[in-house]
Amino acid sequence: MNLFLYGTLADPEALGKCAGKPLRAPPLPARLPGFRRVKLRGAPFPTLRRAPGAAVQGVVVRVSADMLVRLQNYESGRYRQIHVRLHTARGPARARCFYGDAPTNIPWVPDERLMVLRSRSY
């Protein structure tokens, strides 16, 4: 199944560690219209917030059901999966993505140190 990633898991190495095995194909750049990336309330991690006219850049990857279960465990109970429609260089695509339970209005900016620490701690 297709999974859209827009935060700490967008790094293929971190994704492979958290999913239990490396990806078979490289991530495909994708854009999710109608959302913006913001901080999750009470945590330094990203989530999505609906925002007409905005778009979130990320990647779409193909994962197995087993990998998806492991990734859901990594994301914790604060995230649920939603279905989204994306734009890629190959055309429109559908995917699942993780959506946090408490989006703020504060933009999330990637922090490489945090991303490395989070993926290594899993």
HELIX and SHEET records of a PDB file:
HELIX    1   1 THR A    8  ALA A   10  5                                   3    
HELIX    2   2 PRO A   12  ALA A   19  1                                   8    
HELIX    3   3 ALA A   65  GLU A   75  1                                  11    
HELIX    4   4 GLU A  112  SER A  121  1                                  10    
SHEET    1   A 6 PRO A 103  PRO A 107  0                                        
SHEET    2   A 6 LEU A  28  LEU A  40 -1                                        
SHEET    3   A 6 PRO A  46  ARG A  62 -1                                        
SHEET    4   A 6 ASN A   2  LEU A   5 -1                                        
SHEET    5   A 6 GLY A  91  GLY A 100  1                                        
SHEET    6   A 6 TYR A  79  THR A  88 -1                                        
END                                                                             
